[in-house]
């Protein structure tokens, strides 16, 4: 298990198979990044509004005409000249 950091530590010590989860949040009017080593703690830090917003963004592609999108991307790819080699 990982060691808990103290106020005097300059870093965070984790096991090599333990995730480090960074969440961008707003606290007291400032954007901050809070780090977690536990999925449950990270999930608890998110409000229901954040989860609902993410799910709405995922669902917004449900009405896309995928055939038309693929055709448009293919057309754009063929109309756009390739980037010249970088020397």
PDB file of N, CA, C and O in Angstrom:
ATOM      1  N   UNK A   1       0.847  -1.183   0.000  1.00  0.00           N
ATOM      2  CA  UNK A   1       0.000   0.000   0.000  1.00  0.00           C
ATOM      3  C   UNK A   1       0.883   1.234   0.000  1.00  0.00           C
ATOM      4  O   UNK A   1       2.024   1.175   0.459  1.00  0.00           O
ATOM      5  N   UNK A   2       0.382   2.344  -0.503  1.00  0.00           N
ATOM      6  CA  UNK A   2       1.183   3.563  -0.580  1.00  0.00           C
ATOM      7  C   UNK A   2       1.288   4.241   0.781  1.00  0.00           C
ATOM      8  O   UNK A   2       0.457   4.047   1.668  1.00  0.00           O
ATOM      9  N   UNK A   3       2.325   5.029   0.910  1.00  0.00           N
ATOM     10  CA  UNK A   3       2.484   5.815   2.126  1.00  0.00           C
ATOM     11  C   UNK A   3       1.672   7.086   1.993  1.00  0.00           C
ATOM     12  O   UNK A   3       1.544   7.633   0.897  1.00  0.00           O
ATOM     13  N   UNK A   4       1.131   7.552   3.082  1.00  0.00           N
ATOM     14  CA  UNK A   4       0.403   8.808   3.071  1.00  0.00           C
ATOM     15  C   UNK A   4       1.406   9.952   3.157  1.00  0.00           C
ATOM     16  O   UNK A   4       2.292   9.922   4.012  1.00  0.00           O
ATOM     17  N   UNK A   5       1.291  10.958   2.296  1.00  0.00           N
ATOM     18  CA  UNK A   5       2.248  12.059   2.323  1.00  0.00           C
ATOM     19  C   UNK A   5       2.050  12.944   3.550  1.00  0.00           C
ATOM     20  O   UNK A   5       0.936  13.086   4.055  1.00  0.00           O
ATOM     21  N   UNK A   6       3.126  13.524   4.011  1.00  0.00           N
ATOM     22  CA  UNK A   6       3.033  14.500   5.090  1.00  0.00           C
ATOM     23  C   UNK A   6       3.210  15.890   4.492  1.00  0.00           C
ATOM     24  O   UNK A   6       3.566  16.024   3.322  1.00  0.00           O
ATOM     25  N   UNK A   7       2.967  16.906   5.280  1.00  0.00           N
ATOM     26  CA  UNK A   7       3.074  18.280   4.792  1.00  0.00           C
ATOM     27  C   UNK A   7       4.491  18.615   4.362  1.00  0.00           C
ATOM     28  O   UNK A   7       4.681  19.515   3.545  1.00  0.00           O
ATOM     29  N   UNK A   8       5.492  17.918   4.890  1.00  0.00           N
ATOM     30  CA  UNK A   8       6.871  18.244   4.545  1.00  0.00           C
ATOM     31  C   UNK A   8       7.365  17.492   3.319  1.00  0.00           C
ATOM     32  O   UNK A   8       8.449  17.791   2.819  1.00  0.00           O
ATOM     33  N   UNK A   9       6.594  16.513   2.812  1.00  0.00           N
ATOM     34  CA  UNK A   9       7.012  15.769   1.629  1.00  0.00           C
ATOM     35  C   UNK A   9       6.941  16.653   0.391  1.00  0.00           C
ATOM     36  O   UNK A   9       6.036  17.475   0.243  1.00  0.00           O
ATOM     37  N   UNK A  10       7.917  16.465  -0.496  1.00  0.00           N
ATOM     38  CA  UNK A  10       7.925  17.218  -1.747  1.00  0.00           C
ATOM     39  C   UNK A  10       7.174  16.466  -2.842  1.00  0.00           C
ATOM     40  O   UNK A  10       6.928  17.027  -3.910  1.00  0.00           O
ATOM     41  N   UNK A  11       6.808  15.217  -2.603  1.00  0.00           N
ATOM     42  CA  UNK A  11       6.139  14.432  -3.619  1.00  0.00           C
ATOM     43  C   UNK A  11       5.164  13.460  -3.010  1.00  0.00           C
ATOM     44  O   UNK A  11       4.832  13.536  -1.827  1.00  0.00           O
ATOM     45  N   UNK A  12       4.713  12.548  -3.838  1.00  0.00           N
ATOM     46  CA  UNK A  12       3.741  11.563  -3.422  1.00  0.00           C
ATOM     47  C   UNK A  12       4.290  10.196  -3.797  1.00  0.00           C
ATOM     48  O   UNK A  12       4.640   9.971  -4.956  1.00  0.00           O
ATOM     49  N   UNK A  13       4.371   9.300  -2.862  1.00  0.00           N
ATOM     50  CA  UNK A  13       4.917   7.976  -3.081  1.00  0.00           C
ATOM     51  C   UNK A  13       3.778   6.988  -3.287  1.00  0.00           C
ATOM     52  O   UNK A  13       2.911   6.840  -2.426  1.00  0.00           O
ATOM     53  N   UNK A  14       3.785   6.302  -4.454  1.00  0.00           N
ATOM     54  CA  UNK A  14       2.740   5.343  -4.800  1.00  0.00           C
ATOM     55  C   UNK A  14       3.371   4.023  -5.197  1.00  0.00           C
ATOM     56  O   UNK A  14       4.530   3.978  -5.608  1.00  0.00           O
ATOM     57  N   UNK A  15       2.598   2.936  -5.072  1.00  0.00           N
ATOM     58  CA  UNK A  15       3.022   1.666  -5.634  1.00  0.00           C
ATOM     59  C   UNK A  15       3.002   1.783  -7.152  1.00  0.00           C
ATOM     60  O   UNK A  15       2.280   2.615  -7.701  1.00  0.00           O
ATOM     61  N   UNK A  16       3.797   0.948  -7.839  1.00  0.00           N
ATOM     62  CA  UNK A  16       3.890   1.076  -9.288  1.00  0.00           C
ATOM     63  C   UNK A  16       2.611   0.678 -10.014  1.00  0.00           C
ATOM     64  O   UNK A  16       2.450   1.012 -11.188  1.00  0.00           O
ATOM     65  N   UNK A  17       1.704  -0.022  -9.356  1.00  0.00           N
ATOM     66  CA  UNK A  17       0.449  -0.391  -9.989  1.00  0.00           C
ATOM     67  C   UNK A  17      -0.736   0.436  -9.489  1.00  0.00           C
ATOM     68  O   UNK A  17      -1.887   0.123  -9.793  1.00  0.00           O
ATOM     69  N   UNK A  18      -0.457   1.472  -8.734  1.00  0.00           N
ATOM     70  CA  UNK A  18      -1.517   2.298  -8.150  1.00  0.00           C
ATOM     71  C   UNK A  18      -1.738   3.530  -9.024  1.00  0.00           C
ATOM     72  O   UNK A  18      -0.777   4.203  -9.397  1.00  0.00           O
ATOM     73  N   UNK A  19      -3.003   3.832  -9.354  1.00  0.00           N
ATOM     74  CA  UNK A  19      -3.264   4.988 -10.216  1.00  0.00           C
ATOM     75  C   UNK A  19      -3.124   6.308  -9.461  1.00  0.00           C
ATOM     76  O   UNK A  19      -3.296   6.375  -8.244  1.00  0.00           O
ATOM     77  N   UNK A  20      -2.811   7.337 -10.212  1.00  0.00           N
ATOM     78  CA  UNK A  20      -2.845   8.699  -9.698  1.00  0.00           C
ATOM     79  C   UNK A  20      -3.887   9.430 -10.535  1.00  0.00           C
ATOM     80  O   UNK A  20      -3.721   9.592 -11.743  1.00  0.00           O
ATOM     81  N   UNK A  21      -4.941   9.861  -9.898  1.00  0.00           N
ATOM     82  CA  UNK A  21      -6.076  10.465 -10.591  1.00  0.00           C
ATOM     83  C   UNK A  21      -6.073  11.963 -10.306  1.00  0.00           C
ATOM     84  O   UNK A  21      -6.134  12.378  -9.149  1.00  0.00           O
ATOM     85  N   UNK A  22      -6.003  12.765 -11.352  1.00  0.00           N
ATOM     86  CA  UNK A  22      -6.045  14.214 -11.209  1.00  0.00           C
ATOM     87  C   UNK A  22      -7.376  14.757 -11.707  1.00  0.00           C
ATOM     88  O   UNK A  22      -7.778  14.475 -12.836  1.00  0.00           O
ATOM     89  N   UNK A  23      -8.051  15.520 -10.889  1.00  0.00           N
ATOM     90  CA  UNK A  23      -9.331  16.128 -11.262  1.00  0.00           C
ATOM     91  C   UNK A  23      -9.210  17.636 -11.225  1.00  0.00           C
ATOM     92  O   UNK A  23      -8.766  18.209 -10.231  1.00  0.00           O
ATOM     93  N   UNK A  24      -9.610  18.281 -12.319  1.00  0.00           N
ATOM     94  CA  UNK A  24      -9.647  19.741 -12.351  1.00  0.00           C
ATOM     95  C   UNK A  24     -10.980  20.171 -11.751  1.00  0.00           C
ATOM     96  O   UNK A  24     -12.046  19.821 -12.257  1.00  0.00           O
ATOM     97  N   UNK A  25     -10.905  20.925 -10.679  1.00  0.00           N
ATOM     98  CA  UNK A  25     -12.092  21.362  -9.963  1.00  0.00           C
ATOM     99  C   UNK A  25     -12.024  22.859  -9.720  1.00  0.00           C
ATOM    100  O   UNK A  25     -10.967  23.475  -9.856  1.00  0.00           O
ATOM    101  N   UNK A  26     -13.146  23.429  -9.363  1.00  0.00           N
ATOM    102  CA  UNK A  26     -13.179  24.833  -8.949  1.00  0.00           C
ATOM    103  C   UNK A  26     -13.458  24.864  -7.452  1.00  0.00           C
ATOM    104  O   UNK A  26     -14.454  24.315  -6.981  1.00  0.00           O
ATOM    105  N   UNK A  27     -12.571  25.507  -6.720  1.00  0.00           N
ATOM    106  CA  UNK A  27     -12.734  25.638  -5.275  1.00  0.00           C
ATOM    107  C   UNK A  27     -12.516  27.090  -4.885  1.00  0.00           C
ATOM    108  O   UNK A  27     -11.479  27.674  -5.199  1.00  0.00           O
ATOM    109  N   UNK A  28     -13.483  27.665  -4.209  1.00  0.00           N
ATOM    110  CA  UNK A  28     -13.418  29.058  -3.752  1.00  0.00           C
ATOM    111  C   UNK A  28     -13.097  30.012  -4.899  1.00  0.00           C
ATOM    112  O   UNK A  28     -12.329  30.960  -4.735  1.00  0.00           O
ATOM    113  N   UNK A  29     -13.694  29.750  -6.064  1.00  0.00           N
ATOM    114  CA  UNK A  29     -13.513  30.631  -7.205  1.00  0.00           C
ATOM    115  C   UNK A  29     -12.207  30.446  -7.953  1.00  0.00           C
ATOM    116  O   UNK A  29     -11.914  31.228  -8.858  1.00  0.00           O
ATOM    117  N   UNK A  30     -11.413  29.447  -7.614  1.00  0.00           N
ATOM    118  CA  UNK A  30     -10.136  29.195  -8.281  1.00  0.00           C
ATOM    119  C   UNK A  30     -10.141  27.799  -8.891  1.00  0.00           C
ATOM    120  O   UNK A  30     -10.675  26.855  -8.309  1.00  0.00           O
ATOM    121  N   UNK A  31      -9.535  27.681 -10.080  1.00  0.00           N
ATOM    122  CA  UNK A  31      -9.363  26.367 -10.683  1.00  0.00           C
ATOM    123  C   UNK A  31      -8.193  25.681 -10.007  1.00  0.00           C
ATOM    124  O   UNK A  31      -7.111  26.258  -9.893  1.00  0.00           O
ATOM    125  N   UNK A  32      -8.399  24.462  -9.562  1.00  0.00           N
ATOM    126  CA  UNK A  32      -7.357  23.694  -8.883  1.00  0.00           C
ATOM    127  C   UNK A  32      -7.354  22.272  -9.442  1.00  0.00           C
ATOM    128  O   UNK A  32      -8.326  21.840 -10.061  1.00  0.00           O
ATOM    129  N   UNK A  33      -6.269  21.558  -9.223  1.00  0.00           N
ATOM    130  CA  UNK A  33      -6.188  20.139  -9.547  1.00  0.00           C
ATOM    131  C   UNK A  33      -6.022  19.398  -8.230  1.00  0.00           C
ATOM    132  O   UNK A  33      -5.070  19.637  -7.487  1.00  0.00           O
ATOM    133  N   UNK A  34      -6.957  18.493  -7.948  1.00  0.00           N
ATOM    134  CA  UNK A  34      -6.861  17.645  -6.754  1.00  0.00           C
ATOM    135  C   UNK A  34      -6.474  16.255  -7.221  1.00  0.00           C
ATOM    136  O   UNK A  34      -7.020  15.746  -8.200  1.00  0.00           O
ATOM    137  N   UNK A  35      -5.530  15.641  -6.519  1.00  0.00           N
ATOM    138  CA  UNK A  35      -5.039  14.321  -6.875  1.00  0.00           C
ATOM    139  C   UNK A  35      -5.560  13.283  -5.894  1.00  0.00           C
ATOM    140  O   UNK A  35      -5.644  13.525  -4.690  1.00  0.00           O
ATOM    141  N   UNK A  36      -5.910  12.117  -6.438  1.00  0.00           N
ATOM    142  CA  UNK A  36      -6.428  11.010  -5.651  1.00  0.00           C
ATOM    143  C   UNK A  36      -5.704   9.734  -6.047  1.00  0.00           C
ATOM    144  O   UNK A  36      -5.223   9.605  -7.173  1.00  0.00           O
ATOM    145  N   UNK A  37      -5.632   8.789  -5.108  1.00  0.00           N
ATOM    146  CA  UNK A  37      -5.057   7.480  -5.399  1.00  0.00           C
ATOM    147  C   UNK A  37      -6.119   6.392  -5.281  1.00  0.00           C
ATOM    148  O   UNK A  37      -5.809   5.203  -5.361  1.00  0.00           O
ATOM    149  N   UNK A  38      -7.361   6.798  -5.093  1.00  0.00           N
ATOM    150  CA  UNK A  38      -8.456   5.858  -4.908  1.00  0.00           C
ATOM    151  C   UNK A  38      -9.634   6.296  -5.779  1.00  0.00           C
ATOM    152  O   UNK A  38     -10.055   7.451  -5.724  1.00  0.00           O
ATOM    153  N   UNK A  39     -10.162   5.375  -6.579  1.00  0.00           N
ATOM    154  CA  UNK A  39     -11.286   5.699  -7.461  1.00  0.00           C
ATOM    155  C   UNK A  39     -12.500   6.201  -6.697  1.00  0.00           C
ATOM    156  O   UNK A  39     -13.144   7.162  -7.117  1.00  0.00           O
ATOM    157  N   UNK A  40     -12.816   5.562  -5.583  1.00  0.00           N
ATOM    158  CA  UNK A  40     -13.995   5.962  -4.810  1.00  0.00           C
ATOM    159  C   UNK A  40     -13.860   7.380  -4.279  1.00  0.00           C
ATOM    160  O   UNK A  40     -14.828   8.141  -4.294  1.00  0.00           O
ATOM    161  N   UNK A  41     -12.678   7.744  -3.811  1.00  0.00           N
ATOM    162  CA  UNK A  41     -12.463   9.104  -3.305  1.00  0.00           C
ATOM    163  C   UNK A  41     -12.561  10.119  -4.436  1.00  0.00           C
ATOM    164  O   UNK A  41     -13.102  11.208  -4.246  1.00  0.00           O
ATOM    165  N   UNK A  42     -12.044   9.772  -5.609  1.00  0.00           N
ATOM    166  CA  UNK A  42     -12.133  10.675  -6.756  1.00  0.00           C
ATOM    167  C   UNK A  42     -13.586  10.847  -7.179  1.00  0.00           C
ATOM    168  O   UNK A  42     -14.026  11.963  -7.453  1.00  0.00           O
ATOM    169  N   UNK A  43     -14.335   9.739  -7.233  1.00  0.00           N
ATOM    170  CA  UNK A  43     -15.753   9.824  -7.585  1.00  0.00           C
ATOM    171  C   UNK A  43     -16.524  10.671  -6.582  1.00  0.00           C
ATOM    172  O   UNK A  43     -17.406  11.436  -6.971  1.00  0.00           O
ATOM    173  N   UNK A  44     -16.208  10.546  -5.312  1.00  0.00           N
ATOM    174  CA  UNK A  44     -16.906  11.307  -4.278  1.00  0.00           C
ATOM    175  C   UNK A  44     -16.628  12.806  -4.398  1.00  0.00           C
ATOM    176  O   UNK A  44     -17.450  13.624  -3.985  1.00  0.00           O
ATOM    177  N   UNK A  45     -15.479  13.167  -4.959  1.00  0.00           N
ATOM    178  CA  UNK A  45     -15.128  14.583  -5.084  1.00  0.00           C
ATOM    179  C   UNK A  45     -15.891  15.261  -6.218  1.00  0.00           C
ATOM    180  O   UNK A  45     -15.979  16.487  -6.267  1.00  0.00           O
ATOM    181  N   UNK A  46     -16.444  14.456  -7.131  1.00  0.00           N
ATOM    182  CA  UNK A  46     -17.194  15.026  -8.251  1.00  0.00           C
ATOM    183  C   UNK A  46     -18.651  15.213  -7.860  1.00  0.00           C
ATOM    184  O   UNK A  46     -19.253  14.357  -7.211  1.00  0.00           O
ATOM    185  N   UNK A  47     -19.196  16.331  -8.260  1.00  0.00           N
ATOM    186  CA  UNK A  47     -20.611  16.565  -7.984  1.00  0.00           C
ATOM    187  C   UNK A  47     -21.459  15.835  -9.019  1.00  0.00           C
ATOM    188  O   UNK A  47     -20.955  15.441 -10.071  1.00  0.00           O
ATOM    189  N   UNK A  48     -22.728  15.656  -8.731  1.00  0.00           N
ATOM    190  CA  UNK A  48     -23.635  15.012  -9.673  1.00  0.00           C
ATOM    191  C   UNK A  48     -23.764  15.828 -10.950  1.00  0.00           C
ATOM    192  O   UNK A  48     -24.006  15.264 -12.017  1.00  0.00           O
ATOM    193  N   UNK A  49     -23.605  17.159 -10.861  1.00  0.00           N
ATOM    194  CA  UNK A  49     -23.695  18.024 -12.029  1.00  0.00           C
ATOM    195  C   UNK A  49     -22.594  17.704 -13.034  1.00  0.00           C
ATOM    196  O   UNK A  49     -22.839  17.707 -14.241  1.00  0.00           O
ATOM    197  N   UNK A  50     -21.386  17.427 -12.550  1.00  0.00           N
ATOM    198  CA  UNK A  50     -20.260  17.113 -13.433  1.00  0.00           C
ATOM    199  C   UNK A  50     -20.541  15.813 -14.176  1.00  0.00           C
ATOM    200  O   UNK A  50     -20.327  15.728 -15.385  1.00  0.00           O
ATOM    201  N   UNK A  51     -21.015  14.813 -13.463  1.00  0.00           N
ATOM    202  CA  UNK A  51     -21.320  13.522 -14.081  1.00  0.00           C
ATOM    203  C   UNK A  51     -22.442  13.666 -15.098  1.00  0.00           C
ATOM    204  O   UNK A  51     -22.365  13.118 -16.197  1.00  0.00           O
ATOM    205  N   UNK A  52     -23.475  14.398 -14.735  1.00  0.00           N
ATOM    206  CA  UNK A  52     -24.600  14.603 -15.648  1.00  0.00           C
ATOM    207  C   UNK A  52     -24.154  15.341 -16.908  1.00  0.00           C
ATOM    208  O   UNK A  52     -24.588  14.993 -18.007  1.00  0.00           O
ATOM    209  N   UNK A  53     -23.313  16.334 -16.773  1.00  0.00           N
ATOM    210  CA  UNK A  53     -22.799  17.091 -17.924  1.00  0.00           C
ATOM    211  C   UNK A  53     -21.993  16.182 -18.847  1.00  0.00           C
ATOM    212  O   UNK A  53     -22.130  16.259 -20.068  1.00  0.00           O
ATOM    213  N   UNK A  54     -21.157  15.324 -18.273  1.00  0.00           N
ATOM    214  CA  UNK A  54     -20.350  14.404 -19.079  1.00  0.00           C
ATOM    215  C   UNK A  54     -21.242  13.418 -19.831  1.00  0.00           C
ATOM    216  O   UNK A  54     -20.995  13.130 -21.003  1.00  0.00           O
ATOM    217  N   UNK A  55     -22.261  12.906 -19.177  1.00  0.00           N
ATOM    218  CA  UNK A  55     -23.163  11.969 -19.836  1.00  0.00           C
ATOM    219  C   UNK A  55     -23.957  12.637 -20.952  1.00  0.00           C
ATOM    220  O   UNK A  55     -24.224  12.012 -21.978  1.00  0.00           O
ATOM    221  N   UNK A  56     -24.334  13.888 -20.767  1.00  0.00           N
ATOM    222  CA  UNK A  56     -25.038  14.619 -21.828  1.00  0.00           C
ATOM    223  C   UNK A  56     -24.129  14.818 -23.030  1.00  0.00           C
ATOM    224  O   UNK A  56     -24.578  14.698 -24.170  1.00  0.00           O
ATOM    225  N   UNK A  57     -22.850  15.123 -22.792  1.00  0.00           N
ATOM    226  CA  UNK A  57     -21.910  15.309 -23.896  1.00  0.00           C
ATOM    227  C   UNK A  57     -21.756  14.018 -24.693  1.00  0.00           C
ATOM    228  O   UNK A  57     -21.694  14.048 -25.922  1.00  0.00           O
ATOM    229  N   UNK A  58     -21.694  12.902 -24.005  1.00  0.00           N
ATOM    230  CA  UNK A  58     -21.572  11.613 -24.684  1.00  0.00           C
ATOM    231  C   UNK A  58     -22.831  11.339 -25.513  1.00  0.00           C
ATOM    232  O   UNK A  58     -22.741  10.871 -26.647  1.00  0.00           O
ATOM    233  N   UNK A  59     -23.973  11.626 -24.954  1.00  0.00           N
ATOM    234  CA  UNK A  59     -25.231  11.369 -25.642  1.00  0.00           C
ATOM    235  C   UNK A  59     -25.512  12.313 -26.787  1.00  0.00           C
ATOM    236  O   UNK A  59     -26.381  12.027 -27.610  1.00  0.00           O
ATOM    237  N   UNK A  60     -24.810  13.427 -26.869  1.00  0.00           N
ATOM    238  CA  UNK A  60     -25.084  14.412 -27.911  1.00  0.00           C
ATOM    239  C   UNK A  60     -24.733  13.905 -29.304  1.00  0.00           C
ATOM    240  O   UNK A  60     -25.160  14.501 -30.293  1.00  0.00           O
ATOM    241  N   UNK A  61     -23.971  12.829 -29.409  1.00  0.00           N
ATOM    242  CA  UNK A  61     -23.621  12.280 -30.710  1.00  0.00           C
ATOM    243  C   UNK A  61     -24.604  11.218 -31.179  1.00  0.00           C
ATOM    244  O   UNK A  61     -24.407  10.615 -32.234  1.00  0.00           O
ATOM    245  N   UNK A  62     -25.665  10.982 -30.404  1.00  0.00           N
ATOM    246  CA  UNK A  62     -26.627   9.937 -30.730  1.00  0.00           C
ATOM    247  C   UNK A  62     -27.408  10.192 -31.999  1.00  0.00           C
ATOM    248  O   UNK A  62     -27.847   9.239 -32.643  1.00  0.00           O
ATOM    249  N   UNK A  63     -27.598  11.442 -32.382  1.00  0.00           N
ATOM    250  CA  UNK A  63     -28.400  11.749 -33.567  1.00  0.00           C
ATOM    251  C   UNK A  63     -27.547  12.089 -34.783  1.00  0.00           C
ATOM    252  O   UNK A  63     -28.077  12.589 -35.775  1.00  0.00           O
ATOM    253  N   UNK A  64     -26.242  11.834 -34.735  1.00  0.00           N
ATOM    254  CA  UNK A  64     -25.351  12.141 -35.849  1.00  0.00           C
ATOM    255  C   UNK A  64     -25.578  11.127 -36.972  1.00  0.00           C
ATOM    256  O   UNK A  64     -25.681   9.925 -36.730  1.00  0.00           O
ATOM    257  N   UNK A  65     -25.654  11.634 -38.201  1.00  0.00           N
ATOM    258  CA  UNK A  65     -25.717  10.756 -39.374  1.00  0.00           C
ATOM    259  C   UNK A  65     -24.284  10.317 -39.669  1.00  0.00           C
ATOM    260  O   UNK A  65     -23.520  11.039 -40.309  1.00  0.00           O
ATOM    261  N   UNK A  66     -23.933   9.118 -39.191  1.00  0.00           N
ATOM    262  CA  UNK A  66     -22.544   8.664 -39.269  1.00  0.00           C
ATOM    263  C   UNK A  66     -22.066   8.498 -40.695  1.00  0.00           C
ATOM    264  O   UNK A  66     -20.904   8.782 -40.984  1.00  0.00           O
ATOM    265  N   UNK A  67     -22.926   8.045 -41.600  1.00  0.00           N
ATOM    266  CA  UNK A  67     -22.524   7.879 -43.011  1.00  0.00           C
ATOM    267  C   UNK A  67     -22.153   9.237 -43.609  1.00  0.00           C
ATOM    268  O   UNK A  67     -21.150   9.356 -44.313  1.00  0.00           O
ATOM    269  N   UNK A  68     -22.963  10.257 -43.329  1.00  0.00           N
ATOM    270  CA  UNK A  68     -22.680  11.592 -43.855  1.00  0.00           C
ATOM    271  C   UNK A  68     -21.398  12.149 -43.242  1.00  0.00           C
ATOM    272  O   UNK A  68     -20.622  12.817 -43.925  1.00  0.00           O
ATOM    273  N   UNK A  69     -21.173  11.876 -41.954  1.00  0.00           N
ATOM    274  CA  UNK A  69     -19.963  12.374 -41.311  1.00  0.00           C
ATOM    275  C   UNK A  69     -18.716  11.713 -41.903  1.00  0.00           C
ATOM    276  O   UNK A  69     -17.713  12.385 -42.143  1.00  0.00           O
ATOM    277  N   UNK A  70     -18.776  10.406 -42.137  1.00  0.00           N
ATOM    278  CA  UNK A  70     -17.633   9.705 -42.721  1.00  0.00           C
ATOM    279  C   UNK A  70     -17.358  10.242 -44.118  1.00  0.00           C
ATOM    280  O   UNK A  70     -16.202  10.467 -44.476  1.00  0.00           O
ATOM    281  N   UNK A  71     -18.399  10.448 -44.908  1.00  0.00           N
ATOM    282  CA  UNK A  71     -18.230  10.998 -46.254  1.00  0.00           C
ATOM    283  C   UNK A  71     -17.624  12.397 -46.205  1.00  0.00           C
ATOM    284  O   UNK A  71     -16.740  12.713 -47.001  1.00  0.00           O
ATOM    285  N   UNK A  72     -18.093  13.243 -45.274  1.00  0.00           N
ATOM    286  CA  UNK A  72     -17.549  14.598 -45.157  1.00  0.00           C
ATOM    287  C   UNK A  72     -16.079  14.569 -44.741  1.00  0.00           C
ATOM    288  O   UNK A  72     -15.268  15.318 -45.286  1.00  0.00           O
ATOM    289  N   UNK A  73     -15.732  13.713 -43.785  1.00  0.00           N
ATOM    290  CA  UNK A  73     -14.324  13.615 -43.373  1.00  0.00           C
ATOM    291  C   UNK A  73     -13.451  13.096 -44.507  1.00  0.00           C
ATOM    292  O   UNK A  73     -12.329  13.568 -44.691  1.00  0.00           O
ATOM    293  N   UNK A  74     -13.950  12.136 -45.262  1.00  0.00           N
ATOM    294  CA  UNK A  74     -13.201  11.612 -46.402  1.00  0.00           C
ATOM    295  C   UNK A  74     -13.007  12.694 -47.461  1.00  0.00           C
ATOM    296  O   UNK A  74     -11.924  12.814 -48.034  1.00  0.00           O
ATOM    297  N   UNK A  75     -14.057  13.488 -47.725  1.00  0.00           N
ATOM    298  CA  UNK A  75     -13.957  14.585 -48.692  1.00  0.00           C
ATOM    299  C   UNK A  75     -12.929  15.614 -48.238  1.00  0.00           C
ATOM    300  O   UNK A  75     -12.103  16.066 -49.031  1.00  0.00           O
ATOM    301  N   UNK A  76     -12.982  15.985 -46.949  1.00  0.00           N
ATOM    302  CA  UNK A  76     -12.024  16.957 -46.407  1.00  0.00           C
ATOM    303  C   UNK A  76     -10.603  16.423 -46.524  1.00  0.00           C
ATOM    304  O   UNK A  76      -9.679  17.162 -46.863  1.00  0.00           O
ATOM    305  N   UNK A  77     -10.433  15.131 -46.240  1.00  0.00           N
ATOM    306  CA  UNK A  77      -9.090  14.535 -46.311  1.00  0.00           C
ATOM    307  C   UNK A  77      -8.539  14.610 -47.728  1.00  0.00           C
ATOM    308  O   UNK A  77      -7.353  14.881 -47.916  1.00  0.00           O
ATOM    309  N   UNK A  78      -9.388  14.372 -48.732  1.00  0.00           N
ATOM    310  CA  UNK A  78      -8.921  14.396 -50.123  1.00  0.00           C
ATOM    311  C   UNK A  78      -8.758  15.817 -50.661  1.00  0.00           C
ATOM    312  O   UNK A  78      -7.945  16.041 -51.558  1.00  0.00           O
ATOM    313  N   UNK A  79      -9.510  16.773 -50.134  1.00  0.00           N
ATOM    314  CA  UNK A  79      -9.403  18.164 -50.595  1.00  0.00           C
ATOM    315  C   UNK A  79      -8.225  18.906 -49.974  1.00  0.00           C
ATOM    316  O   UNK A  79      -7.766  19.903 -50.532  1.00  0.00           O
ATOM    317  N   UNK A  80      -7.737  18.450 -48.854  1.00  0.00           N
ATOM    318  CA  UNK A  80      -6.675  19.140 -48.129  1.00  0.00           C
ATOM    319  C   UNK A  80      -5.316  18.620 -48.587  1.00  0.00           C
ATOM    320  O   UNK A  80      -5.051  17.419 -48.526  1.00  0.00           O
ATOM    321  N   UNK A  81      -4.451  19.536 -49.050  1.00  0.00           N
ATOM    322  CA  UNK A  81      -3.127  19.076 -49.473  1.00  0.00           C
ATOM    323  C   UNK A  81      -2.317  18.555 -48.283  1.00  0.00           C
ATOM    324  O   UNK A  81      -2.442  19.068 -47.170  1.00  0.00           O
ATOM    325  N   UNK A  82      -1.496  17.545 -48.519  1.00  0.00           N
ATOM    326  CA  UNK A  82      -0.717  16.996 -47.409  1.00  0.00           C
ATOM    327  C   UNK A  82       0.326  18.004 -46.903  1.00  0.00           C
ATOM    328  O   UNK A  82       0.779  18.877 -47.643  1.00  0.00           O
ATOM    329  N   UNK A  83       0.681  17.862 -45.665  1.00  0.00           N
ATOM    330  CA  UNK A  83       1.732  18.694 -45.088  1.00  0.00           C
ATOM    331  C   UNK A  83       3.065  18.300 -45.708  1.00  0.00           C
ATOM    332  O   UNK A  83       3.388  17.114 -45.787  1.00  0.00           O
ATOM    333  N   UNK A  84       3.844  19.291 -46.149  1.00  0.00           N
ATOM    334  CA  UNK A  84       5.136  18.939 -46.741  1.00  0.00           C
ATOM    335  C   UNK A  84       6.068  18.341 -45.681  1.00  0.00           C
ATOM    336  O   UNK A  84       5.919  18.609 -44.489  1.00  0.00           O
ATOM    337  N   UNK A  85       7.033  17.526 -46.132  1.00  0.00           N
ATOM    338  CA  UNK A  85       7.949  16.928 -45.174  1.00  0.00           C
ATOM    339  C   UNK A  85       8.717  17.990 -44.379  1.00  0.00           C
ATOM    340  O   UNK A  85       9.073  19.043 -44.908  1.00  0.00           O
ATOM    341  N   UNK A  86       8.956  17.698 -43.134  1.00  0.00           N
ATOM    342  CA  UNK A  86       9.714  18.603 -42.271  1.00  0.00           C
ATOM    343  C   UNK A  86      11.183  18.243 -42.384  1.00  0.00           C
ATOM    344  O   UNK A  86      11.572  17.092 -42.187  1.00  0.00           O
ATOM    345  N   UNK A  87      11.983  19.227 -42.698  1.00  0.00           N
ATOM    346  CA  UNK A  87      13.419  18.966 -42.848  1.00  0.00           C
ATOM    347  C   UNK A  87      14.212  19.539 -41.716  1.00  0.00           C
ATOM    348  O   UNK A  87      15.436  19.407 -41.691  1.00  0.00           O
TER     349      UNK A  87
END
